[in-house]
Every structure is written in structure tokens, then in C-alpha cells.
């Protein structure tokens, strides 16, 4: 599963996944977006902040 959200919300999401996942150690990782189209990056920002 892939979640897209601002970096400052990573700890919140990681805690939710780890608390609810059936695996002893679920894979919870982050990948920084270093490049992308302006339109897409604006869309991500609009969809994940509020």
C-alpha cells in the first residue's frame, strides 16, 4: 500500500499502521520526492493538507 502525505505526518501514519497491522514488524518506510511536475506536486500538497 502506498500513502502520500507530508513528511511531518509520517510518525502519525507509522504509529497507526504499526498499531493495526497483523505483522510483528510491518514495513513502514518513507521516500522523499525530490523531483516532480509542478502540477502534480501542487495536487499532492492540496490533497494532503487541510
PDB file with one MODEL, atoms N, CA, C and O in Angstrom:
MODEL        1
ATOM      1  N   UNK A   1       0.851  -1.148   0.000  1.00  0.00           N
ATOM      2  CA  UNK A   1       0.000   0.000   0.000  1.00  0.00           C
ATOM      3  C   UNK A   1       0.905   1.220   0.000  1.00  0.00           C
ATOM      4  O   UNK A   1       1.983   1.207   0.593  1.00  0.00           O
ATOM      5  N   UNK A   2       0.464   2.257  -0.658  1.00  0.00           N
ATOM      6  CA  UNK A   2       1.233   3.490  -0.766  1.00  0.00           C
ATOM      7  C   UNK A   2       0.386   4.639  -0.264  1.00  0.00           C
ATOM      8  O   UNK A   2      -0.741   4.839  -0.715  1.00  0.00           O
ATOM      9  N   UNK A   3       0.934   5.391   0.671  1.00  0.00           N
ATOM     10  CA  UNK A   3       0.277   6.592   1.165  1.00  0.00           C
ATOM     11  C   UNK A   3       1.108   7.786   0.759  1.00  0.00           C
ATOM     12  O   UNK A   3       2.338   7.729   0.775  1.00  0.00           O
ATOM     13  N   UNK A   4       0.448   8.861   0.398  1.00  0.00           N
ATOM     14  CA  UNK A   4       1.127  10.102   0.034  1.00  0.00           C
ATOM     15  C   UNK A   4       0.698  11.159   1.039  1.00  0.00           C
ATOM     16  O   UNK A   4      -0.485  11.483   1.142  1.00  0.00           O
ATOM     17  N   UNK A   5       1.655  11.691   1.773  1.00  0.00           N
ATOM     18  CA  UNK A   5       1.340  12.699   2.766  1.00  0.00           C
ATOM     19  C   UNK A   5       2.581  13.516   3.085  1.00  0.00           C
ATOM     20  O   UNK A   5       3.694  13.093   2.774  1.00  0.00           O
ATOM     21  N   UNK A   6       2.407  14.684   3.703  1.00  0.00           N
ATOM     22  CA  UNK A   6       3.565  15.495   4.056  1.00  0.00           C
ATOM     23  C   UNK A   6       4.458  14.778   5.068  1.00  0.00           C
ATOM     24  O   UNK A   6       3.984  13.985   5.881  1.00  0.00           O
ATOM     25  N   UNK A   7       5.728  15.065   5.005  1.00  0.00           N
ATOM     26  CA  UNK A   7       6.701  14.397   5.883  1.00  0.00           C
ATOM     27  C   UNK A   7       6.377  14.578   7.361  1.00  0.00           C
ATOM     28  O   UNK A   7       6.630  13.678   8.162  1.00  0.00           O
ATOM     29  N   UNK A   8       5.825  15.716   7.729  1.00  0.00           N
ATOM     30  CA  UNK A   8       5.549  15.947   9.152  1.00  0.00           C
ATOM     31  C   UNK A   8       4.441  15.038   9.699  1.00  0.00           C
ATOM     32  O   UNK A   8       4.231  14.985  10.910  1.00  0.00           O
ATOM     33  N   UNK A   9       3.737  14.327   8.821  1.00  0.00           N
ATOM     34  CA  UNK A   9       2.689  13.402   9.273  1.00  0.00           C
ATOM     35  C   UNK A   9       3.139  11.941   9.277  1.00  0.00           C
ATOM     36  O   UNK A   9       2.344  11.053   9.588  1.00  0.00           O
ATOM     37  N   UNK A  10       4.410  11.680   8.931  1.00  0.00           N
ATOM     38  CA  UNK A  10       4.906  10.309   8.847  1.00  0.00           C
ATOM     39  C   UNK A  10       4.752   9.562  10.171  1.00  0.00           C
ATOM     40  O   UNK A  10       4.253   8.437  10.185  1.00  0.00           O
ATOM     41  N   UNK A  11       5.168  10.163  11.271  1.00  0.00           N
ATOM     42  CA  UNK A  11       5.108   9.475  12.576  1.00  0.00           C
ATOM     43  C   UNK A  11       3.674   9.083  12.923  1.00  0.00           C
ATOM     44  O   UNK A  11       3.437   8.001  13.461  1.00  0.00           O
ATOM     45  N   UNK A  12       2.732   9.948  12.622  1.00  0.00           N
ATOM     46  CA  UNK A  12       1.311   9.662  12.883  1.00  0.00           C
ATOM     47  C   UNK A  12       0.844   8.440  12.087  1.00  0.00           C
ATOM     48  O   UNK A  12       0.196   7.545  12.631  1.00  0.00           O
ATOM     49  N   UNK A  13       1.178   8.413  10.802  1.00  0.00           N
ATOM     50  CA  UNK A  13       0.780   7.283   9.962  1.00  0.00           C
ATOM     51  C   UNK A  13       1.500   6.003  10.382  1.00  0.00           C
ATOM     52  O   UNK A  13       0.883   4.940  10.461  1.00  0.00           O
ATOM     53  N   UNK A  14       2.796   6.101  10.650  1.00  0.00           N
ATOM     54  CA  UNK A  14       3.556   4.919  11.064  1.00  0.00           C
ATOM     55  C   UNK A  14       2.966   4.308  12.332  1.00  0.00           C
ATOM     56  O   UNK A  14       2.832   3.088  12.425  1.00  0.00           O
ATOM     57  N   UNK A  15       2.618   5.130  13.292  1.00  0.00           N
ATOM     58  CA  UNK A  15       2.025   4.628  14.539  1.00  0.00           C
ATOM     59  C   UNK A  15       0.694   3.936  14.273  1.00  0.00           C
ATOM     60  O   UNK A  15       0.414   2.891  14.860  1.00  0.00           O
ATOM     61  N   UNK A  16      -0.127   4.504  13.396  1.00  0.00           N
ATOM     62  CA  UNK A  16      -1.417   3.901  13.057  1.00  0.00           C
ATOM     63  C   UNK A  16      -1.229   2.535  12.400  1.00  0.00           C
ATOM     64  O   UNK A  16      -1.910   1.572  12.751  1.00  0.00           O
ATOM     65  N   UNK A  17      -0.308   2.457  11.450  1.00  0.00           N
ATOM     66  CA  UNK A  17      -0.049   1.181  10.768  1.00  0.00           C
ATOM     67  C   UNK A  17       0.475   0.146  11.747  1.00  0.00           C
ATOM     68  O   UNK A  17      -0.023  -0.978  11.792  1.00  0.00           O
ATOM     69  N   UNK A  18       1.467   0.516  12.523  1.00  0.00           N
ATOM     70  CA  UNK A  18       2.069  -0.448  13.461  1.00  0.00           C
ATOM     71  C   UNK A  18       1.075  -0.924  14.512  1.00  0.00           C
ATOM     72  O   UNK A  18       1.149  -2.073  14.948  1.00  0.00           O
ATOM     73  N   UNK A  19       0.151  -0.072  14.925  1.00  0.00           N
ATOM     74  CA  UNK A  19      -0.842  -0.454  15.927  1.00  0.00           C
ATOM     75  C   UNK A  19      -1.918  -1.379  15.366  1.00  0.00           C
ATOM     76  O   UNK A  19      -2.544  -2.127  16.116  1.00  0.00           O
ATOM     77  N   UNK A  20      -2.136  -1.332  14.046  1.00  0.00           N
ATOM     78  CA  UNK A  20      -3.254  -2.074  13.466  1.00  0.00           C
ATOM     79  C   UNK A  20      -2.869  -3.180  12.497  1.00  0.00           C
ATOM     80  O   UNK A  20      -3.742  -3.916  12.037  1.00  0.00           O
ATOM     81  N   UNK A  21      -1.606  -3.317  12.178  1.00  0.00           N
ATOM     82  CA  UNK A  21      -1.169  -4.312  11.207  1.00  0.00           C
ATOM     83  C   UNK A  21      -0.963  -5.657  11.884  1.00  0.00           C
ATOM     84  O   UNK A  21      -0.553  -5.712  13.044  1.00  0.00           O
ATOM     85  N   UNK A  22      -1.240  -6.729  11.179  1.00  0.00           N
ATOM     86  CA  UNK A  22      -1.099  -8.064  11.765  1.00  0.00           C
ATOM     87  C   UNK A  22       0.339  -8.557  11.809  1.00  0.00           C
ATOM     88  O   UNK A  22       0.639  -9.495  12.549  1.00  0.00           O
ATOM     89  N   UNK A  23       1.233  -7.954  11.042  1.00  0.00           N
ATOM     90  CA  UNK A  23       2.638  -8.372  11.062  1.00  0.00           C
ATOM     91  C   UNK A  23       3.308  -7.906  12.357  1.00  0.00           C
ATOM     92  O   UNK A  23       2.966  -6.856  12.900  1.00  0.00           O
ATOM     93  N   UNK A  24       4.266  -8.699  12.842  1.00  0.00           N
ATOM     94  CA  UNK A  24       5.044  -8.270  14.009  1.00  0.00           C
ATOM     95  C   UNK A  24       5.830  -7.007  13.695  1.00  0.00           C
ATOM     96  O   UNK A  24       5.923  -6.099  14.521  1.00  0.00           O
ATOM     97  N   UNK A  25       6.398  -6.955  12.485  1.00  0.00           N
ATOM     98  CA  UNK A  25       7.188  -5.794  12.062  1.00  0.00           C
ATOM     99  C   UNK A  25       6.771  -5.409  10.636  1.00  0.00           C
ATOM    100  O   UNK A  25       7.395  -5.853   9.672  1.00  0.00           O
ATOM    101  N   UNK A  26       5.730  -4.595  10.496  1.00  0.00           N
ATOM    102  CA  UNK A  26       5.332  -4.187   9.148  1.00  0.00           C
ATOM    103  C   UNK A  26       6.377  -3.262   8.534  1.00  0.00           C
ATOM    104  O   UNK A  26       7.062  -2.529   9.247  1.00  0.00           O
ATOM    105  N   UNK A  27       6.495  -3.299   7.219  1.00  0.00           N
ATOM    106  CA  UNK A  27       7.423  -2.403   6.526  1.00  0.00           C
ATOM    107  C   UNK A  27       6.776  -1.025   6.414  1.00  0.00           C
ATOM    108  O   UNK A  27       5.806  -0.833   5.680  1.00  0.00           O
ATOM    109  N   UNK A  28       7.323  -0.094   7.142  1.00  0.00           N
ATOM    110  CA  UNK A  28       6.849   1.282   7.103  1.00  0.00           C
ATOM    111  C   UNK A  28       8.068   2.137   6.774  1.00  0.00           C
ATOM    112  O   UNK A  28       8.962   2.310   7.602  1.00  0.00           O
ATOM    113  N   UNK A  29       8.093   2.671   5.549  1.00  0.00           N
ATOM    114  CA  UNK A  29       9.237   3.447   5.089  1.00  0.00           C
ATOM    115  C   UNK A  29       8.745   4.736   4.432  1.00  0.00           C
ATOM    116  O   UNK A  29       7.565   4.878   4.110  1.00  0.00           O
ATOM    117  N   UNK A  30       9.665   5.661   4.243  1.00  0.00           N
ATOM    118  CA  UNK A  30       9.352   6.918   3.564  1.00  0.00           C
ATOM    119  C   UNK A  30      10.304   7.108   2.400  1.00  0.00           C
ATOM    120  O   UNK A  30      11.471   6.720   2.463  1.00  0.00           O
ATOM    121  N   UNK A  31       9.799   7.702   1.351  1.00  0.00           N
ATOM    122  CA  UNK A  31      10.621   8.045   0.195  1.00  0.00           C
ATOM    123  C   UNK A  31      10.382   9.519  -0.128  1.00  0.00           C
ATOM    124  O   UNK A  31       9.254   9.926  -0.405  1.00  0.00           O
ATOM    125  N   UNK A  32      11.430  10.300  -0.090  1.00  0.00           N
ATOM    126  CA  UNK A  32      11.313  11.725  -0.414  1.00  0.00           C
ATOM    127  C   UNK A  32      11.089  11.916  -1.904  1.00  0.00           C
ATOM    128  O   UNK A  32      11.692  11.230  -2.729  1.00  0.00           O
ATOM    129  N   UNK A  33      10.233  12.837  -2.231  1.00  0.00           N
ATOM    130  CA  UNK A  33      10.045  13.231  -3.629  1.00  0.00           C
ATOM    131  C   UNK A  33      10.980  14.403  -3.868  1.00  0.00           C
ATOM    132  O   UNK A  33      10.806  15.478  -3.295  1.00  0.00           O
ATOM    133  N   UNK A  34      11.964  14.187  -4.714  1.00  0.00           N
ATOM    134  CA  UNK A  34      12.932  15.241  -4.983  1.00  0.00           C
ATOM    135  C   UNK A  34      12.643  15.977  -6.278  1.00  0.00           C
ATOM    136  O   UNK A  34      13.113  17.098  -6.473  1.00  0.00           O
ATOM    137  N   UNK A  35      11.877  15.360  -7.161  1.00  0.00           N
ATOM    138  CA  UNK A  35      11.511  15.976  -8.430  1.00  0.00           C
ATOM    139  C   UNK A  35      10.092  15.548  -8.791  1.00  0.00           C
ATOM    140  O   UNK A  35       9.652  14.452  -8.443  1.00  0.00           O
ATOM    141  N   UNK A  36       9.399  16.415  -9.483  1.00  0.00           N
ATOM    142  CA  UNK A  36       8.058  16.096  -9.947  1.00  0.00           C
ATOM    143  C   UNK A  36       7.490  17.277 -10.695  1.00  0.00           C
ATOM    144  O   UNK A  36       8.005  18.392 -10.604  1.00  0.00           O
ATOM    145  N   UNK A  37       6.432  17.030 -11.430  1.00  0.00           N
ATOM    146  CA  UNK A  37       5.812  18.131 -12.163  1.00  0.00           C
ATOM    147  C   UNK A  37       5.176  19.090 -11.163  1.00  0.00           C
ATOM    148  O   UNK A  37       4.661  18.671 -10.127  1.00  0.00           O
ATOM    149  N   UNK A  38       5.217  20.370 -11.483  1.00  0.00           N
ATOM    150  CA  UNK A  38       4.626  21.374 -10.597  1.00  0.00           C
ATOM    151  C   UNK A  38       3.153  21.078 -10.338  1.00  0.00           C
ATOM    152  O   UNK A  38       2.679  21.200  -9.208  1.00  0.00           O
ATOM    153  N   UNK A  39       2.443  20.694 -11.373  1.00  0.00           N
ATOM    154  CA  UNK A  39       1.011  20.410 -11.236  1.00  0.00           C
ATOM    155  C   UNK A  39       0.768  19.254 -10.263  1.00  0.00           C
ATOM    156  O   UNK A  39      -0.107  19.338  -9.401  1.00  0.00           O
ATOM    157  N   UNK A  40       1.538  18.185 -10.402  1.00  0.00           N
ATOM    158  CA  UNK A  40       1.374  17.031  -9.512  1.00  0.00           C
ATOM    159  C   UNK A  40       1.740  17.396  -8.074  1.00  0.00           C
ATOM    160  O   UNK A  40       1.017  17.036  -7.145  1.00  0.00           O
ATOM    161  N   UNK A  41       2.837  18.095  -7.883  1.00  0.00           N
ATOM    162  CA  UNK A  41       3.256  18.450  -6.530  1.00  0.00           C
ATOM    163  C   UNK A  41       2.258  19.391  -5.864  1.00  0.00           C
ATOM    164  O   UNK A  41       2.051  19.298  -4.654  1.00  0.00           O
ATOM    165  N   UNK A  42       1.643  20.283  -6.611  1.00  0.00           N
ATOM    166  CA  UNK A  42       0.592  21.143  -6.065  1.00  0.00           C
ATOM    167  C   UNK A  42      -0.623  20.311  -5.676  1.00  0.00           C
ATOM    168  O   UNK A  42      -1.249  20.562  -4.646  1.00  0.00           O
ATOM    169  N   UNK A  43      -0.959  19.315  -6.503  1.00  0.00           N
ATOM    170  CA  UNK A  43      -2.095  18.431  -6.205  1.00  0.00           C
ATOM    171  C   UNK A  43      -1.840  17.657  -4.915  1.00  0.00           C
ATOM    172  O   UNK A  43      -2.717  17.574  -4.056  1.00  0.00           O
ATOM    173  N   UNK A  44      -0.633  17.086  -4.777  1.00  0.00           N
ATOM    174  CA  UNK A  44      -0.290  16.357  -3.542  1.00  0.00           C
ATOM    175  C   UNK A  44      -0.430  17.267  -2.343  1.00  0.00           C
ATOM    176  O   UNK A  44      -1.011  16.876  -1.330  1.00  0.00           O
ATOM    177  N   UNK A  45       0.089  18.465  -2.442  1.00  0.00           N
ATOM    178  CA  UNK A  45       0.006  19.401  -1.330  1.00  0.00           C
ATOM    179  C   UNK A  45      -1.446  19.707  -0.978  1.00  0.00           C
ATOM    180  O   UNK A  45      -1.813  19.698   0.197  1.00  0.00           O
ATOM    181  N   UNK A  46      -2.263  19.972  -1.970  1.00  0.00           N
ATOM    182  CA  UNK A  46      -3.682  20.296  -1.729  1.00  0.00           C
ATOM    183  C   UNK A  46      -4.443  19.127  -1.132  1.00  0.00           C
ATOM    184  O   UNK A  46      -5.306  19.331  -0.279  1.00  0.00           O
ATOM    185  N   UNK A  47      -4.148  17.917  -1.555  1.00  0.00           N
ATOM    186  CA  UNK A  47      -4.879  16.744  -1.101  1.00  0.00           C
ATOM    187  C   UNK A  47      -4.460  16.263   0.281  1.00  0.00           C
ATOM    188  O   UNK A  47      -5.221  15.553   0.939  1.00  0.00           O
ATOM    189  N   UNK A  48      -3.276  16.630   0.730  1.00  0.00           N
ATOM    190  CA  UNK A  48      -2.761  16.069   1.985  1.00  0.00           C
ATOM    191  C   UNK A  48      -2.621  17.092   3.098  1.00  0.00           C
ATOM    192  O   UNK A  48      -2.106  16.772   4.169  1.00  0.00           O
ATOM    193  N   UNK A  49      -3.067  18.307   2.865  1.00  0.00           N
ATOM    194  CA  UNK A  49      -3.067  19.300   3.929  1.00  0.00           C
ATOM    195  C   UNK A  49      -4.494  19.767   4.138  1.00  0.00           C
ATOM    196  O   UNK A  49      -5.331  19.677   3.240  1.00  0.00           O
ATOM    197  N   UNK A  50      -4.751  20.248   5.295  1.00  0.00           N
ATOM    198  CA  UNK A  50      -6.125  20.690   5.494  1.00  0.00           C
ATOM    199  C   UNK A  50      -6.349  21.118   6.851  1.00  0.00           C
ATOM    200  O   UNK A  50      -7.460  21.524   7.195  1.00  0.00           O
TER     201      UNK A  50
ENDMDL
END
